[in-house]
Amino acid sequence: MQARVVNSRDLEIICRHREQMFREAGREEKALAPMTATFRNWLRPRLLDQTYFGFFLVNNEDVIAGIGLMEIDWPPHPAHPLQDKRGYVLNVYVEPDHRRQGLGKRLMDMAEAEFSKRGLQFSVLHATQIGRPLYEKIGWQATTEMTKTLS
């Protein structure tokens, strides 16, 4: 199994992984297709300018797992008082036939190494119930974040 950097030709794979991740997390099916179409338009320029970056794990030529990463502007905070940015992890997905083999951890290790290389001292992610045990096991902690959908 090889690791490779995500590139602009990976748009559809990333979109498929993201939609499937939300489907498996129990999101409403009627929201997924519109979300994916909007996400595709959002992602395309970010792949080109590499503000969205990440890694795939590939077996032969088949992508079996992936992770997306971003460096986001964020005001200095007690968790990172001297930095005005954070690492952001998104779209972590492992194909069902390849789960429970340490691939999620391998992707997260790669993400942390990339953030360190970029000088990022703090990172965040939003966990699904499926992913939460892995993140907790490798030292991630839940926060007090709350959300509200506005009409």
N, CA, C and O atoms as a GROMACS GRO file, in nm:
protein
  604
    1MET      N    1   0.084  -0.118   0.000
    1MET     CA    2   0.000   0.000   0.000
    1MET      C    3   0.088   0.124   0.000
    1MET      O    4   0.182   0.135   0.079
    2GLN      N    5   0.057   0.215  -0.087
    2GLN     CA    6   0.135   0.336  -0.101
    2GLN      C    7   0.053   0.458  -0.058
    2GLN      O    8  -0.070   0.457  -0.064
    3ALA      N    9   0.122   0.561  -0.013
    3ALA     CA   10   0.059   0.689   0.017
    3ALA      C   11   0.094   0.785  -0.096
    3ALA      O   12   0.204   0.781  -0.150
    4ARG      N   13   0.000   0.870  -0.130
    4ARG     CA   14   0.028   0.975  -0.227
    4ARG      C   15  -0.048   1.101  -0.192
    4ARG      O   16  -0.148   1.098  -0.120
    5VAL      N   17   0.002   1.211  -0.243
    5VAL     CA   18  -0.058   1.342  -0.219
    5VAL      C   19  -0.182   1.357  -0.308
    5VAL      O   20  -0.182   1.315  -0.424
    6VAL      N   21  -0.286   1.416  -0.253
    6VAL     CA   22  -0.407   1.448  -0.328
    6VAL      C   23  -0.372   1.553  -0.433
    6VAL      O   24  -0.291   1.642  -0.408
    7ASN      N   25  -0.434   1.542  -0.551
    7ASN     CA   26  -0.413   1.644  -0.654
    7ASN      C   27  -0.545   1.680  -0.721
    7ASN      O   28  -0.649   1.623  -0.688
    8SER      N   29  -0.542   1.772  -0.814
    8SER     CA   30  -0.664   1.825  -0.875
    8SER      C   31  -0.741   1.719  -0.955
    8SER      O   32  -0.861   1.736  -0.978
    9ARG      N   33  -0.676   1.613  -0.996
    9ARG     CA   34  -0.746   1.506  -1.069
    9ARG      C   35  -0.828   1.418  -0.975
    9ARG      O   36  -0.900   1.329  -1.021
   10ASP      N   37  -0.818   1.441  -0.846
   10ASP     CA   38  -0.887   1.359  -0.747
   10ASP      C   39  -1.022   1.414  -0.703
   10ASP      O   40  -1.081   1.364  -0.607
   11LEU      N   41  -1.071   1.513  -0.770
   11LEU     CA   42  -1.196   1.580  -0.732
   11LEU      C   43  -1.309   1.480  -0.709
   11LEU      O   44  -1.374   1.485  -0.604
   12GLU      N   45  -1.334   1.391  -0.803
   12GLU     CA   46  -1.449   1.300  -0.791
   12GLU      C   47  -1.431   1.198  -0.680
   12GLU      O   48  -1.528   1.162  -0.614
   13ILE      N   49  -1.310   1.151  -0.659
   13ILE     CA   50  -1.286   1.055  -0.550
   13ILE      C   51  -1.314   1.121  -0.416
   13ILE      O   52  -1.379   1.062  -0.329
   14ILE      N   53  -1.266   1.243  -0.398
   14ILE     CA   54  -1.288   1.315  -0.273
   14ILE      C   55  -1.437   1.339  -0.252
   14ILE      O   56  -1.487   1.320  -0.141
   15CYS      N   57  -1.507   1.379  -0.356
   15CYS     CA   58  -1.652   1.401  -0.345
   15CYS      C   59  -1.725   1.272  -0.308
   15CYS      O   60  -1.816   1.273  -0.225
   16ARG      N   61  -1.686   1.162  -0.369
   16ARG     CA   62  -1.749   1.032  -0.338
   16ARG      C   63  -1.723   0.992  -0.194
   16ARG      O   64  -1.814   0.949  -0.123
   17HIS      N   65  -1.598   1.007  -0.150
   17HIS     CA   66  -1.565   0.974  -0.010
   17HIS      C   67  -1.647   1.060   0.087
   17HIS      O   68  -1.701   1.009   0.185
   18ARG      N   69  -1.655   1.188   0.059
   18ARG     CA   70  -1.727   1.279   0.150
   18ARG      C   71  -1.875   1.242   0.158
   18ARG      O   72  -1.933   1.236   0.267
   19GLU      N   73  -1.935   1.219   0.043
   19GLU     CA   74  -2.077   1.183   0.042
   19GLU      C   75  -2.100   1.052   0.116
   19GLU      O   76  -2.194   1.040   0.195
   20GLN      N   77  -2.015   0.954   0.092
   20GLN     CA   78  -2.031   0.825   0.159
   20GLN      C   79  -2.008   0.838   0.309
   20GLN      O   80  -2.077   0.773   0.388
   21MET      N   81  -1.912   0.920   0.349
   21MET     CA   82  -1.886   0.943   0.492
   21MET      C   83  -2.013   0.994   0.560
   21MET      O   84  -2.052   0.944   0.665
   22PHE      N   85  -2.077   1.095   0.500
   22PHE     CA   86  -2.199   1.150   0.558
   22PHE      C   87  -2.314   1.049   0.552
   22PHE      O   88  -2.395   1.044   0.645
   23ARG      N   89  -2.323   0.971   0.446
   23ARG     CA   90  -2.427   0.869   0.436
   23ARG      C   91  -2.411   0.769   0.551
   23ARG      O   92  -2.509   0.736   0.618
   24GLU      N   93  -2.290   0.722   0.573
   24GLU     CA   94  -2.266   0.624   0.679
   24GLU      C   95  -2.287   0.685   0.818
   24GLU      O   96  -2.315   0.612   0.914
   25ALA      N   97  -2.275   0.816   0.829
   25ALA     CA   98  -2.298   0.884   0.957
   25ALA      C   99  -2.446   0.908   0.982
   25ALA      O  100  -2.484   0.961   1.086
   26GLY      N  101  -2.532   0.869   0.885
   26GLY     CA  102  -2.675   0.878   0.905
   26GLY      C  103  -2.739   1.007   0.858
   26GLY      O  104  -2.853   1.036   0.894
   27ARG      N  105  -2.667   1.084   0.779
   27ARG     CA  106  -2.727   1.208   0.728
   27ARG      C  107  -2.838   1.177   0.629
   27ARG      O  108  -2.840   1.071   0.567
   28GLU      N  109  -2.932   1.271   0.617
   28GLU     CA  110  -3.048   1.251   0.529
   28GLU      C  111  -3.004   1.242   0.384
   28GLU      O  112  -2.929   1.326   0.334
   29GLU      N  113  -3.052   1.138   0.318
   29GLU     CA  114  -3.014   1.112   0.179
   29GLU      C  115  -3.049   1.229   0.088
   29GLU      O  116  -2.975   1.260  -0.005
   30LYS      N  117  -3.162   1.295   0.114
   30LYS     CA  118  -3.205   1.404   0.026
   30LYS      C  119  -3.110   1.523   0.028
   30LYS      O  120  -3.111   1.604  -0.065
   31ALA      N  121  -3.028   1.535   0.131
   31ALA     CA  122  -2.933   1.646   0.140
   31ALA      C  123  -2.799   1.614   0.074
   31ALA      O  124  -2.722   1.705   0.043
   32LEU      N  125  -2.771   1.487   0.052
   32LEU     CA  126  -2.636   1.449   0.009
   32LEU      C  127  -2.602   1.491  -0.134
   32LEU      O  128  -2.495   1.547  -0.157
   33ALA      N  129  -2.689   1.466  -0.230
   33ALA     CA  130  -2.658   1.504  -0.368
   33ALA      C  131  -2.640   1.655  -0.384
   33ALA      O  132  -2.543   1.697  -0.447
   34PRO      N  133  -2.730   1.737  -0.329
   34PRO     CA  134  -2.707   1.882  -0.340
   34PRO      C  135  -2.579   1.926  -0.269
   34PRO      O  136  -2.507   2.013  -0.319
   35MET      N  137  -2.551   1.867  -0.153
   35MET     CA  138  -2.427   1.901  -0.082
   35MET      C  139  -2.306   1.868  -0.167
   35MET      O  140  -2.212   1.947  -0.177
   36THR      N  141  -2.307   1.750  -0.228
   36THR     CA  142  -2.192   1.708  -0.308
   36THR      C  143  -2.172   1.799  -0.428
   36THR      O  144  -2.058   1.832  -0.461
   37ALA      N  145  -2.279   1.840  -0.493
   37ALA     CA  146  -2.267   1.930  -0.608
   37ALA      C  147  -2.206   2.064  -0.566
   37ALA      O  148  -2.119   2.117  -0.635
   38THR      N  149  -2.252   2.117  -0.455
   38THR     CA  150  -2.198   2.244  -0.406
   38THR      C  151  -2.054   2.227  -0.359
   38THR      O  152  -1.970   2.312  -0.384
   39PHE      N  153  -2.027   2.115  -0.290
   39PHE     CA  154  -1.891   2.087  -0.244
   39PHE      C  155  -1.795   2.074  -0.362
   39PHE      O  156  -1.683   2.124  -0.356
   40ARG      N  157  -1.838   2.008  -0.469
   40ARG     CA  158  -1.754   1.991  -0.588
   40ARG      C  159  -1.711   2.128  -0.641
   40ARG      O  160  -1.594   2.149  -0.674
   41ASN      N  161  -1.805   2.222  -0.649
   41ASN     CA  162  -1.773   2.356  -0.697
   41ASN      C  163  -1.681   2.431  -0.601
   41ASN      O  164  -1.595   2.508  -0.643
   42TRP      N  165  -1.700   2.408  -0.472
   42TRP     CA  166  -1.615   2.470  -0.370
   42TRP      C  167  -1.474   2.412  -0.375
   42TRP      O  168  -1.376   2.485  -0.364
   43LEU      N  169  -1.465   2.280  -0.391
   43LEU     CA  170  -1.336   2.210  -0.384
   43LEU      C  171  -1.247   2.234  -0.505
   43LEU      O  172  -1.125   2.246  -0.491
   44ARG      N  173  -1.306   2.240  -0.623
   44ARG     CA  174  -1.227   2.248  -0.747
   44ARG      C  175  -1.118   2.355  -0.741
   44ARG      O  176  -1.002   2.322  -0.765
   45PRO      N  177  -1.148   2.482  -0.710
   45PRO     CA  178  -1.040   2.582  -0.707
   45PRO      C  179  -0.941   2.559  -0.592
   45PRO      O  180  -0.824   2.595  -0.603
   46ARG      N  181  -0.988   2.501  -0.484
   46ARG     CA  182  -0.899   2.479  -0.369
   46ARG      C  183  -0.800   2.366  -0.395
   46ARG      O  184  -0.689   2.367  -0.342
   47LEU      N  185  -0.839   2.268  -0.475
   47LEU     CA  186  -0.743   2.166  -0.517
   47LEU      C  187  -0.639   2.228  -0.610
   47LEU      O  188  -0.521   2.196  -0.602
   48LEU      N  189  -0.685   2.316  -0.699
   48LEU     CA  190  -0.592   2.379  -0.794
   48LEU      C  191  -0.490   2.467  -0.725
   48LEU      O  192  -0.372   2.464  -0.760
   49ASP      N  193  -0.535   2.547  -0.626
   49ASP     CA  194  -0.438   2.636  -0.559
   49ASP      C  195  -0.377   2.572  -0.434
   49ASP      O  196  -0.298   2.634  -0.364
   50GLN      N  197  -0.416   2.446  -0.408
   50GLN     CA  198  -0.362   2.365  -0.298
   50GLN      C  199  -0.391   2.422  -0.159
   50GLN      O  200  -0.316   2.396  -0.065
   51THR      N  201  -0.500   2.499  -0.146
   51THR     CA  202  -0.544   2.537  -0.012
   51THR      C  203  -0.621   2.422   0.053
   51THR      O  204  -0.640   2.420   0.175
   52TYR      N  205  -0.665   2.327  -0.028
   52TYR     CA  206  -0.712   2.197   0.019
   52TYR      C  207  -0.605   2.099  -0.024
   52TYR      O  208  -0.572   2.090  -0.142
   53PHE      N  209  -0.552   2.026   0.072
   53PHE     CA  210  -0.446   1.930   0.042
   53PHE      C  211  -0.474   1.805   0.123
   53PHE      O  212  -0.565   1.804   0.205
   54GLY      N  213  -0.399   1.702   0.102
   54GLY     CA  214  -0.422   1.581   0.179
   54GLY      C  215  -0.352   1.463   0.118
   54GLY      O  216  -0.260   1.476   0.037
   55PHE      N  217  -0.397   1.346   0.159
   55PHE     CA  218  -0.331   1.222   0.120
   55PHE      C  219  -0.433   1.114   0.090
   55PHE      O  220  -0.544   1.113   0.143
   56PHE      N  221  -0.392   1.023   0.002
   56PHE     CA  222  -0.465   0.900  -0.024
   56PHE      C  223  -0.375   0.783   0.009
   56PHE      O  224  -0.253   0.792  -0.004
   57LEU      N  225  -0.435   0.674   0.051
   57LEU     CA  226  -0.367   0.546   0.059
   57LEU      C  227  -0.419   0.464  -0.058
   57LEU      O  228  -0.540   0.452  -0.078
   58VAL      N  229  -0.327   0.408  -0.134
   58VAL     CA  230  -0.360   0.343  -0.260
   58VAL      C  231  -0.309   0.199  -0.258
   58VAL      O  232  -0.194   0.174  -0.221
   59ASN      N  233  -0.394   0.106  -0.297
   59ASN     CA  234  -0.358  -0.034  -0.310
   59ASN      C  235  -0.363  -0.067  -0.458
   59ASN      O  236  -0.471  -0.062  -0.518
   60ASN      N  237  -0.249  -0.099  -0.517
   60ASN     CA  238  -0.235  -0.106  -0.663
   60ASN      C  239  -0.271   0.033  -0.714
   60ASN      O  240  -0.199   0.129  -0.684
   61GLU      N  241  -0.377   0.049  -0.788
   61GLU     CA  242  -0.417   0.184  -0.832
   61GLU      C  243  -0.549   0.228  -0.770
   61GLU      O  244  -0.603   0.332  -0.806
   62ASP      N  245  -0.600   0.149  -0.678
   62ASP     CA  246  -0.728   0.178  -0.615
   62ASP      C  247  -0.709   0.262  -0.490
   62ASP      O  248  -0.633   0.225  -0.400
   63VAL      N  249  -0.778   0.377  -0.483
   63VAL     CA  250  -0.777   0.459  -0.362
   63VAL      C  251  -0.865   0.390  -0.259
   63VAL      O  252  -0.983   0.366  -0.283
   64ILE      N  253  -0.806   0.359  -0.144
   64ILE     CA  254  -0.883   0.288  -0.042
   64ILE      C  255  -0.906   0.372   0.083
   64ILE      O  256  -0.984   0.334   0.170
   65ALA      N  257  -0.837   0.486   0.094
   65ALA     CA  258  -0.856   0.573   0.209
   65ALA      C  259  -0.805   0.712   0.175
   65ALA      O  260  -0.716   0.727   0.092
   66GLY      N  261  -0.863   0.812   0.239
   66GLY     CA  262  -0.820   0.948   0.213
   66GLY      C  263  -0.845   1.041   0.330
   66GLY      O  264  -0.926   1.013   0.418
   67ILE      N  265  -0.772   1.152   0.326
   67ILE     CA  266  -0.787   1.256   0.428
   67ILE      C  267  -0.766   1.391   0.361
   67ILE      O  268  -0.677   1.408   0.277
   68GLY      N  269  -0.849   1.488   0.398
   68GLY     CA  270  -0.834   1.624   0.350
   68GLY      C  271  -0.782   1.714   0.461
   68GLY      O  272  -0.811   1.692   0.579
   69LEU      N  273  -0.705   1.813   0.422
   69LEU     CA  274  -0.644   1.905   0.519
   69LEU      C  275  -0.653   2.047   0.467
   69LEU      O  276  -0.653   2.072   0.346
   70MET      N  277  -0.661   2.140   0.561
   70MET     CA  278  -0.658   2.282   0.527
   70MET      C  279  -0.585   2.358   0.636
   70MET      O  280  -0.580   2.315   0.752
   71GLU      N  281  -0.529   2.469   0.599
   71GLU     CA  282  -0.474   2.565   0.695
   71GLU      C  283  -0.572   2.680   0.695
   71GLU      O  284  -0.589   2.748   0.593
   72ILE      N  285  -0.638   2.703   0.808
   72ILE     CA  286  -0.744   2.804   0.811
   72ILE      C  287  -0.706   2.921   0.901
   72ILE      O  288  -0.640   2.904   1.004
   73ASP      N  289  -0.747   3.040   0.859
   73ASP     CA  290  -0.729   3.159   0.941
   73ASP      C  291  -0.815   3.145   1.066
   73ASP      O  292  -0.932   3.107   1.058
   74TRP      N  293  -0.758   3.177   1.180
   74TRP     CA  294  -0.831   3.173   1.306
   74TRP      C  295  -0.764   3.271   1.400
   74TRP      O  296  -0.641   3.275   1.406
   75PRO      N  297  -0.839   3.349   1.474
   75PRO     CA  298  -0.775   3.444   1.564
   75PRO      C  299  -0.695   3.371   1.673
   75PRO      O  300  -0.729   3.259   1.710
   76PRO      N  301  -0.589   3.435   1.723
   76PRO     CA  302  -0.517   3.374   1.834
   76PRO      C  303  -0.615   3.334   1.945
   76PRO      O  304  -0.715   3.401   1.969
   77HIS      N  305  -0.584   3.226   2.009
   77HIS     CA  306  -0.676   3.161   2.103
   77HIS      C  307  -0.591   3.105   2.217
   77HIS      O  308  -0.472   3.080   2.196
   78PRO      N  309  -0.646   3.083   2.336
   78PRO     CA  310  -0.564   3.025   2.443
   78PRO      C  311  -0.495   2.894   2.403
   78PRO      O  312  -0.387   2.863   2.455
   79ALA      N  313  -0.554   2.817   2.312
   79ALA     CA  314  -0.492   2.692   2.267
   79ALA      C  315  -0.376   2.716   2.171
   79ALA      O  316  -0.290   2.629   2.155
   80HIS      N  317  -0.374   2.832   2.108
   80HIS     CA  318  -0.264   2.870   2.017
   80HIS      C  319  -0.248   3.022   2.022
   80HIS      O  320  -0.282   3.092   1.926
   81PRO      N  321  -0.195   3.073   2.134
   81PRO     CA  322  -0.193   3.217   2.158
   81PRO      C  323  -0.102   3.298   2.066
   81PRO      O  324  -0.119   3.419   2.056
   82LEU      N  325  -0.008   3.234   2.000
   82LEU     CA  326   0.086   3.307   1.915
   82LEU      C  327   0.063   3.282   1.766
   82LEU      O  328   0.141   3.329   1.684
   83GLN      N  329  -0.043   3.210   1.732
   83GLN     CA  330  -0.071   3.180   1.591
   83GLN      C  331  -0.210   3.226   1.553
   83GLN      O  332  -0.304   3.221   1.633
   84ASP      N  333  -0.222   3.272   1.429
   84ASP     CA  334  -0.351   3.316   1.377
   84ASP      C  335  -0.404   3.220   1.270
   84ASP      O  336  -0.464   3.261   1.171
   85LYS      N  337  -0.378   3.092   1.293
   85LYS     CA  338  -0.424   2.989   1.200
   85LYS      C  339  -0.433   2.856   1.274
   85LYS      O  340  -0.377   2.837   1.382
   86ARG      N  341  -0.506   2.764   1.212
   86ARG     CA  342  -0.523   2.629   1.265
   86ARG      C  343  -0.515   2.530   1.150
   86ARG      O  344  -0.541   2.565   1.035
   87GLY      N  345  -0.478   2.408   1.183
   87GLY     CA  346  -0.496   2.300   1.087
   87GLY      C  347  -0.638   2.251   1.097
   87GLY      O  348  -0.697   2.249   1.205
   88TYR      N  349  -0.695   2.211   0.985
   88TYR     CA  350  -0.830   2.157   0.985
   88TYR      C  351  -0.829   2.025   0.910
   88TYR      O  352  -0.783   2.018   0.796
   89VAL      N  353  -0.880   1.921   0.974
   89VAL     CA  354  -0.888   1.787   0.916
   89VAL      C  355  -1.032   1.763   0.872
   89VAL      O  356  -1.125   1.789   0.948
   90LEU      N  357  -1.049   1.714   0.751
   90LEU     CA  358  -1.182   1.682   0.702
   90LEU      C  359  -1.177   1.566   0.605
   90LEU      O  360  -1.071   1.528   0.555
   91ASN      N  361  -1.293   1.510   0.580
   91ASN     CA  362  -1.307   1.405   0.479
   91ASN      C  363  -1.219   1.283   0.503
   91ASN      O  364  -1.160   1.228   0.409
   92VAL      N  365  -1.209   1.241   0.627
   92VAL     CA  366  -1.135   1.118   0.657
   92VAL      C  367  -1.227   1.002   0.621
   92VAL      O  368  -1.338   0.990   0.674
   93TYR      N  369  -1.179   0.917   0.532
   93TYR     CA  370  -1.264   0.806   0.487
   93TYR      C  371  -1.177   0.686   0.450
   93TYR      O  372  -1.076   0.698   0.381
   94VAL      N  373  -1.221   0.569   0.498
   94VAL     CA  374  -1.158   0.442   0.462
   94VAL      C  375  -1.267   0.354   0.401
   94VAL      O  376  -1.374   0.337   0.459
   95GLU      N  377  -1.238   0.298   0.285
   95GLU     CA  378  -1.334   0.209   0.219
   95GLU      C  379  -1.368   0.093   0.314
   95GLU      O  380  -1.280   0.042   0.383
   96PRO      N  381  -1.496   0.051   0.318
   96PRO     CA  382  -1.540  -0.050   0.416
   96PRO      C  383  -1.456  -0.177   0.419
   96PRO      O  384  -1.431  -0.230   0.527
   97ASP      N  385  -1.414  -0.228   0.305
   97ASP     CA  386  -1.337  -0.353   0.303
   97ASP      C  387  -1.197  -0.339   0.361
   97ASP      O  388  -1.127  -0.439   0.378
   98HIS      N  389  -1.155  -0.217   0.391
   98HIS     CA  390  -1.018  -0.193   0.439
   98HIS      C  391  -1.014  -0.134   0.580
   98HIS      O  392  -0.909  -0.087   0.624
   99ARG      N  393  -1.126  -0.136   0.649
   99ARG     CA  394  -1.132  -0.081   0.784
   99ARG      C  395  -1.071  -0.176   0.886
   99ARG      O  396  -1.054  -0.296   0.861
  100ARG      N  397  -1.039  -0.120   1.002
  100ARG     CA  398  -0.983  -0.197   1.114
  100ARG      C  399  -0.844  -0.254   1.082
  100ARG      O  400  -0.806  -0.360   1.132
  101GLN      N  401  -0.771  -0.180   0.996
  101GLN     CA  402  -0.635  -0.221   0.960
  101GLN      C  403  -0.533  -0.112   0.992
  101GLN      O  404  -0.417  -0.120   0.952
  102GLY      N  405  -0.578  -0.009   1.066
  102GLY     CA  406  -0.487   0.098   1.104
  102GLY      C  407  -0.472   0.208   1.000
  102GLY      O  408  -0.385   0.294   1.015
  103LEU      N  409  -0.554   0.208   0.897
  103LEU     CA  410  -0.539   0.307   0.790
  103LEU      C  411  -0.582   0.447   0.835
  103LEU      O  412  -0.520   0.546   0.796
  104GLY      N  413  -0.687   0.454   0.916
  104GLY     CA  414  -0.728   0.584   0.969
  104GLY      C  415  -0.618   0.646   1.054
  104GLY      O  416  -0.590   0.765   1.042
  105LYS      N  417  -0.557   0.567   1.137
  105LYS     CA  418  -0.446   0.617   1.219
  105LYS      C  419  -0.330   0.659   1.130
  105LYS      O  420  -0.267   0.762   1.154
  106ARG      N  421  -0.301   0.580   1.029
  106ARG     CA  422  -0.192   0.617   0.938
  106ARG      C  423  -0.220   0.752   0.871
  106ARG      O  424  -0.131   0.837   0.861
  107LEU      N  425  -0.343   0.772   0.827
  107LEU     CA  426  -0.379   0.902   0.767
  107LEU      C  427  -0.365   1.015   0.869
  107LEU      O  428  -0.313   1.122   0.836
  108MET      N  429  -0.410   0.993   0.991
  108MET     CA  430  -0.401   1.097   1.094
  108MET      C  431  -0.255   1.127   1.128
  108MET      O  432  -0.221   1.243   1.152
  109ASP      N  433  -0.169   1.026   1.131
  109ASP     CA  434  -0.026   1.050   1.154
  109ASP      C  435   0.032   1.135   1.042
  109ASP      O  436   0.113   1.225   1.067
  110MET      N  437  -0.009   1.107   0.920
  110MET     CA  438   0.040   1.186   0.806
  110MET      C  439  -0.009   1.330   0.816
  110MET      O  440   0.065   1.424   0.787
  111ALA      N  441  -0.134   1.348   0.859
  111ALA     CA  442  -0.190   1.483   0.874
  111ALA      C  443  -0.112   1.561   0.980
  111ALA      O  444  -0.075   1.676   0.958
  112GLU      N  445  -0.088   1.498   1.094
  112GLU     CA  446  -0.015   1.567   1.200
  112GLU      C  447   0.126   1.603   1.156
  112GLU      O  448   0.176   1.710   1.190
  113ALA      N  449   0.191   1.514   1.082
  113ALA     CA  450   0.325   1.543   1.032
  113ALA      C  451   0.322   1.660   0.934
  113ALA      O  452   0.411   1.745   0.935
  114GLU      N  453   0.221   1.664   0.849
  114GLU     CA  454   0.210   1.774   0.751
  114GLU      C  455   0.184   1.906   0.822
  114GLU      O  456   0.243   2.008   0.787
  115PHE      N  457   0.096   1.905   0.921
  115PHE     CA  458   0.070   2.028   0.995
  115PHE      C  459   0.196   2.075   1.066
  115PHE      O  460   0.227   2.194   1.067
  116SER      N  461   0.269   1.984   1.126
  116SER     CA  462   0.395   2.021   1.193
  116SER      C  463   0.493   2.080   1.093
  116SER      O  464   0.559   2.180   1.122
  117LYS      N  465   0.503   2.019   0.977
  117LYS     CA  466   0.593   2.070   0.872
  117LYS      C  467   0.557   2.213   0.833
  117LYS      O  468   0.644   2.293   0.800
  118ARG      N  469   0.428   2.244   0.836
  118ARG     CA  470   0.380   2.377   0.801
  118ARG      C  471   0.382   2.474   0.920
  118ARG      O  472   0.342   2.589   0.907
  119GLY      N  473   0.428   2.426   1.035
  119GLY     CA  474   0.439   2.511   1.152
  119GLY      C  475   0.310   2.531   1.228
  119GLY      O  476   0.301   2.621   1.312
  120LEU      N  477   0.209   2.451   1.201
  120LEU     CA  478   0.080   2.464   1.270
  120LEU      C  479   0.089   2.392   1.404
  120LEU      O  480   0.133   2.277   1.412
  121GLN      N  481   0.046   2.460   1.508
  121GLN     CA  482   0.057   2.407   1.644
  121GLN      C  483  -0.074   2.354   1.698
  121GLN      O  484  -0.076   2.292   1.805
  122PHE      N  485  -0.184   2.376   1.628
  122PHE     CA  486  -0.315   2.339   1.678
  122PHE      C  487  -0.401   2.297   1.560
  122PHE      O  488  -0.396   2.360   1.454
  123SER      N  489  -0.479   2.192   1.577
  123SER     CA  490  -0.566   2.149   1.468
  123SER      C  491  -0.700   2.103   1.523
  123SER      O  492  -0.713   2.066   1.640
  124VAL      N  493  -0.800   2.106   1.437
  124VAL     CA  494  -0.936   2.071   1.473
  124VAL      C  495  -0.995   1.977   1.368
  124VAL      O  496  -0.947   1.968   1.255
  125LEU      N  497  -1.099   1.906   1.410
  125LEU     CA  498  -1.178   1.824   1.318
  125LEU      C  499  -1.316   1.808   1.377
  125LEU      O  500  -1.337   1.833   1.496
  126HIS      N  501  -1.409   1.767   1.295
  126HIS     CA  502  -1.543   1.734   1.340
  126HIS      C  503  -1.559   1.584   1.322
  126HIS      O  504  -1.552   1.534   1.210
  127ALA      N  505  -1.581   1.512   1.430
  127ALA     CA  506  -1.582   1.366   1.428
  127ALA      C  507  -1.721   1.309   1.410
  127ALA      O  508  -1.818   1.357   1.469
  128THR      N  509  -1.730   1.206   1.328
  128THR     CA  510  -1.851   1.124   1.326
  128THR      C  511  -1.843   1.026   1.442
  128THR      O  512  -1.737   1.010   1.502
  129GLN      N  513  -1.954   0.963   1.473
  129GLN     CA  514  -1.953   0.862   1.579
  129GLN      C  515  -1.858   0.748   1.543
  129GLN      O  516  -1.795   0.689   1.631
  130ILE      N  517  -1.849   0.716   1.415
  130ILE     CA  518  -1.760   0.608   1.370
  130ILE      C  519  -1.615   0.644   1.394
  130ILE      O  520  -1.535   0.559   1.435
  131GLY      N  521  -1.579   0.771   1.368
  131GLY     CA  522  -1.439   0.812   1.380
  131GLY      C  523  -1.394   0.851   1.520
  131GLY      O  524  -1.275   0.848   1.551
  132ARG      N  525  -1.489   0.888   1.604
  132ARG     CA  526  -1.455   0.940   1.737
  132ARG      C  527  -1.362   0.848   1.818
  132ARG      O  528  -1.266   0.899   1.876
  133PRO      N  529  -1.385   0.718   1.824
  133PRO     CA  530  -1.294   0.634   1.905
  133PRO      C  531  -1.148   0.641   1.858
  133PRO      O  532  -1.057   0.643   1.940
  134LEU      N  533  -1.126   0.644   1.728
  134LEU     CA  534  -0.989   0.657   1.677
  134LEU      C  535  -0.927   0.788   1.723
  134LEU      O  536  -0.815   0.790   1.773
  135TYR      N  537  -0.999   0.897   1.705
  135TYR     CA  538  -0.944   1.029   1.740
  135TYR      C  539  -0.913   1.037   1.889
  135TYR      O  540  -0.809   1.090   1.928
  136GLU      N  541  -1.003   0.987   1.971
  136GLU     CA  542  -0.978   0.988   2.115
  136GLU      C  543  -0.856   0.903   2.151
  136GLU      O  544  -0.776   0.942   2.236
  137LYS      N  545  -0.843   0.789   2.087
  137LYS     CA  546  -0.730   0.698   2.114
  137LYS      C  547  -0.596   0.764   2.083
  137LYS      O  548  -0.496   0.736   2.150
  138ILE      N  549  -0.592   0.851   1.983
  138ILE     CA  550  -0.465   0.914   1.945
  138ILE      C  551  -0.449   1.055   2.003
  138ILE      O  552  -0.363   1.131   1.959
  139GLY      N  553  -0.532   1.088   2.103
  139GLY     CA  554  -0.510   1.209   2.180
  139GLY      C  555  -0.595   1.330   2.147
  139GLY      O  556  -0.575   1.436   2.206
  140TRP      N  557  -0.690   1.318   2.056
  140TRP     CA  558  -0.780   1.430   2.027
  140TRP      C  559  -0.882   1.441   2.138
  140TRP      O  560  -0.921   1.340   2.198
  141GLN      N  561  -0.926   1.564   2.166
  141GLN     CA  562  -1.021   1.588   2.274
  141GLN      C  563  -1.143   1.664   2.223
  141GLN      O  564  -1.132   1.751   2.136
  142ALA      N  565  -1.259   1.629   2.278
  142ALA     CA  566  -1.382   1.701   2.245
  142ALA      C  567  -1.374   1.842   2.302
  142ALA      O  568  -1.310   1.866   2.404
  143THR      N  569  -1.442   1.935   2.234
  143THR     CA  570  -1.445   2.074   2.281
  143THR      C  571  -1.587   2.115   2.314
  143THR      O  572  -1.678   2.032   2.314
  144THR      N  573  -1.606   2.241   2.343
  144THR     CA  574  -1.737   2.294   2.379
  144THR      C  575  -1.812   2.353   2.260
  144THR      O  576  -1.909   2.426   2.280
  145GLU      N  577  -1.770   2.325   2.139
  145GLU     CA  578  -1.833   2.383   2.022
  145GLU      C  579  -1.982   2.348   2.016
  145GLU      O  580  -2.023   2.236   2.048
  146MET      N  581  -2.060   2.445   1.973
  146MET     CA  582  -2.204   2.426   1.953
  146MET      C  583  -2.237   2.477   1.814
  146MET      O  584  -2.165   2.561   1.759
  147THR      N  585  -2.345   2.428   1.756
  147THR     CA  586  -2.386   2.475   1.622
  147THR      C  587  -2.534   2.508   1.621
  147THR      O  588  -2.611   2.462   1.706
  148LYS      N  589  -2.573   2.588   1.522
  148LYS     CA  590  -2.713   2.621   1.500
  148LYS      C  591  -2.731   2.648   1.351
  148LYS      O  592  -2.652   2.722   1.292
  149THR      N  593  -2.831   2.590   1.292
  149THR     CA  594  -2.864   2.618   1.153
  149THR      C  595  -2.958   2.738   1.149
  149THR      O  596  -3.062   2.737   1.214
  150LEU      N  597  -2.921   2.840   1.074
  150LEU     CA  598  -3.003   2.961   1.062
  150LEU      C  599  -3.087   2.955   0.936
  150LEU      O  600  -3.044   2.901   0.834
  151SER      N  601  -3.205   3.008   0.944
  151SER     CA  602  -3.293   3.006   0.826
  151SER      C  603  -3.287   3.134   0.750
  151SER      O  604  -3.355   3.149   0.648
   0.00000   0.00000   0.00000
